[in-house]
Amino acid sequence: MIDELPQGWASAPLGEMAEINPRHRKGLDDSMPISFVRMAALSESKPEFESLEARTLGEVRKGFTHFAEGDVLFAKITPCMENGKGAVATGLRNRLGCGTTELHVIRPLAGIDPHYIYRFLAQSSVRGEAKEQFTGTAGQARVPTSFIEELEIPLAPVAEQRRIVAKLETLLGKVDICRERLATIPMLLKRLRKSVLAAACSGRLTADWREQHPGAEPPFTLLEKLKKAAAEVRVRRGVPESVPESDVVAGWELPETWGCYSAAELLRCGAFVDVKDGNHGGSHPKVSEFTDTGVPFITAAQVSNFRIDYEGAYKLSGKPLDRIRVGSQSRET
């Protein structure tokens, strides 16, 4: 028995409240058109069918599951059961249907709302209990009929059942709307990121700051300082002058106090040794040459979300480092 039920409620095994896995009565015309349901037609979140096929009764009477208008369908095979597949059979041709054999059919007795049973069976707790009762081999595990028959169901008065179902439909509809809206957030965030980056790189993001700081150092002055610092680093490290001077790139609509320069020139002024396309010309270190200490060797695996994971990179030292130092992109550390 289920404890602490509201006053006026009762509980009983589902097998006492419904007919389990009924069959169509004999004597029906085999030429009668009925509805056919595949597992793909069952939703994981709503009682309505995704689709229905038209068949004659004679085509599907044997070898398929039988159900009728108002029956509750419960997927019994893994992983469909865990995923929540089920339905309340509605809109059937001649009020009859057949379908995949991987279903349990529950036909509630008079006075029991099938949508009330459907919502009870849709609970993750019920599906979890059903999984514990699986029989069969991995990939072919199924919920036995005995689980459905013996499952204890709390039963509310008829009017309250209908009220519960209506309230659920309203609340779950709001949940679906929220889910749809949340699904758009990643796209909106992506657009926002692009917009912010574009504003930052065009000067729009700091327009107020420039008005408040009219005497800020212009970029060409900073560039000369960087060139001088980079030259000192090159002399100290004995690196040849291998990056040519580049002309200023024109054509961008930038603030008056900004400048636009090629990547090669900025890399050089930032004390980079050289600019390459990542091809080391056969000088890529062997796995055996990596060490736990030394200079980080950066690959694409260390670059993610606009950051470089220096700590997670393999290290180089000694002769392997000297061999690739000039032929690779490097950073003054």
N, C-alpha and C positions, 0 to 999 in steps of 0.2 A: 504493500500500500504506500501511496505517496503522502508524506506528512504535511501538516499545516495547510490544508486546502481551505479556500474561502467557504463561508457558510453557504450551503445549498449546492456545493460541488460534490462530486464523487469520483472514484477512480476504479478502473478495471482493466484487465488485459485487452489489447486491441482485438484479439480473436473473439471476444464476447461482444464487441461493439460493431464488428464488420465481418463480411464474408471475405476470406482471403483467397486470392487466385481463382476466381470463379471461371467457368467456361460458358460459351454461348450455348443456348438451349438447342436441342436437336429439332430437326424439322424445318429449319430456316432455309429459304431459297438460296442456293449457291450462286445464282446470278445477281443477287442483291449487291449493289454497290455500297461499300463501307470505307472507312478511313484506315490508312496504314501509317504506322509511326516507326521511324528509325530512332536509334539512340541519339543521333545528332539533332533530332527535332525537340529533344527535351532541354529545357533551360536549366541553368545552375542557380537561378535567382528569382524566377517568377513561375507561377503555375500554368501560364499559357504555353501552348505548343509553338515552336518556331516555324513549323511547317507540317502539312498533312498531305499524304498521297492518296489517290483514289485507286482502289482495287475491288475486285468482286470477292464475296465471301468464300467462294470455292477455291480461289487462288491461295488464300492465306489461312483457311480454317485449320489446317494441319501444320504442325511445326512452328507455330508462332503463339505469342501470348494473346489471350482474349481479354477485352475490357469493354465497358459501355459508358454512355454519357454519365458524368458525375463520379466516376471511379477515381481513386487516387493512385497514381503510379509512382513507384519508388525504385530507382536504379539499384540493382543488387550486386553488380560486379565492380571490382576495383579497376581504375581509379574513379569511375563515374559516380559511385556511391559517395566517396569522400568529397568529391567536387560539388555535391549537392544536387545532382540531376534528379528531377522529379516533375510531376505535373498533376493537374486536375483535368481529366478528360472532358473537354467541351468542344462544341462545334463539329461533332462526328456525323458523318453521313449515315442516315437512318439510325442515329444514336448508337452505332456499334463501331468497334475498332479492333484491329489486331496489330501486333508490332513485335519488336525485338524480344527474344526469349530472356533477355537479361533484366527483366522487370518483375517486381512483386506488385500485385494489384490488390488494392484495398477497397471494398465496396461498403461504405458506411450504412448502418441500419437507419431506418426512418428516425428523424429527430436529431441526427448528427450531421453537422455541416462539413462537407468534404474539404473545404478550404481550411477549416479549423484543424482537421487531421493533417493536411498537407503542411501547414505552418509548424505544427508540433514536430513532424518528422524532419523538417528542414533545419532544426536546431543542430548546431555543431556538437552539442553534448550527446544527442541521440545518434548522430553519425559516428561519433567516437565510440559509443557503446557497440554499435553495429560492427565497427571494424574489429573490435575485440572478439567478436563471435564468428569472424570469417572462417570458412572452410575451403579446402582446395589448395592448389599449389600457387606459388608466387606468380603473379601476372594473371592468374585465373581464379583468384580468391573471390568468394561470393558470400552474401549474407544469407543464412539459412532461413527457411520459412518459419521455423520455430521461434526465431528472434522476433519476427513481426507479430506472430500470434500471441507471444507471451509479454510483449512490451506493455508496461503499465502506462495508461493514459489518464491524465486528469480531465474530467468531463464537466464542463459548465452547463447551466441551463441553456436551452436553445436560443433564447433571446440574447443572452450574454455571449454565446458563441459568435453570433452574427455581429454583435457590437465589437468583440475582440478582433474579428476578421476585418471589419471596416476600419477600425483604428489602426491596425497593422498596415493596411493598404495605404492609408494616409501618411503614416510615419515613414514607411519604407520608400514611398514615392519621394519624400523629402530627402531621404538618404541617397537615393539614386541621383537626384538633382545635384546634391553636394558633391557626389563622386564625379559627376561630369564636369562640374566647375573646377574641382581640384585637378582633374586631368589636364586642364588648360594652363595650369600654373607653370610647369616647366617651360612651355613655349613662351609664355609672357616673360619669365625670368631671362630666357635666352635673348629675347628682343631687348629687354632692359639692359642687359650686359653690353650688347652691341651698341645701343644708344649712348650709354655712359662712356664707353671706350671712345666712340666717335667724338663725343663732346669734349672729352679730356684731350684727345690728340689734335683737336682743331682750335683749342683755346676757349671754347664756350664755357667750359666748366669753371674756369678761373677768371672770367671777365671782371667780376667784382673785385677780385684781388688786385688785378692790374690797375684798376682805377684808384685803389687805395695805396698802391706802391708805384707811383710813376717813375721813380728813380731806380727801378730794379736793373740789375746787370743784364745787358743785351746778350744774346746767344753767341755772337761772334767773339766777344771778349772772353766768355767762358771757353769757347772752342780753342782760342789761342793758349789759354792756360792749360787746357787738357793736352794740346799738342806738345807743349813744353814738358809737361809731366811725363807724357808717353815717351818722348825722346830720351829723357833721363833714364827711364826704365829700360829702354832698348840698349842704351850704352852700357848700363850696369849688367845686363844679361847677355850682351854681345849678339843681339839679334839683328840681322841685316834689314835694310830699308826695302822691304819687298812689296809694300802696299802703295800704289801710286796715289797722288793727290786727285781729288774728285771735284768736279764743278758743283756749285750750288744748284740744287734742283728747283726749278721755278714752276709756276702754274697753280700752286695751292693758295686758296684764300685764307691766309693766316693773319693773326693780329700783327700790328706794326712792329712790336717789340720781339717778335719771334723770327726764327730763321729756319730754312729747310735744307738739309744736307743729305748726301748719299750715305747708305749704310756702311760702305767701305771706309769713308772718312771718319764716321763716328766710331766705328770699331777700332780704327787705328788710334784715335784720340783717347779711347778708353783703355789703352795699353794692351790691346790684343796683339798677339804675335803675328797672325796672318788670317786671311779669309780663304777658306776652302769649301768644297762642296761635300765634305765628309768622307771622300774616298782617300784612303791613306796610301794608295799605291802599293799595296802588299806589305805595309809596315804595321798592320793591325797586330797587337800583341797576342801571343798564344795564351791559352787558359792557364798553362803552367807558370806563366810569367806574372800573373796577378798575385798581389800580396794583401795582407790585412792592414798595412800601413803605407803611407806615401801619398802621392798626388791622385785625386779621384779621376777615374777614366769614365767619362760620361757617354752613355748611349741613349737611344730613344726610350729605353725602359725606365730611365731616371727622370724623364720629362713628362709632367702631368699637371693639368690645372694651372698652367702658367708658373710652375715651380720646378726647380731642379733638386732632386734628392741626392745631395752630395754624400750623406752618411751611408746611403744604401748602395753606393757605387763601388765597384772593384777598385783597388789601388795599384799604382805602379811606382817603382823606384829603381834606381841604378841604371844599368845599361838599357833595358827595355824602354825606360822613360826617355833617356837621351836619344834613342833611335827615332822616336816619333815626335819629339818635342817641336821641331821646326816644321815638319810636314803636316801637323794637325792644328786645329783650332785650340787655343789655350787661353787661360785666364790668369792674370797676375794675382797671386795669393799672398 
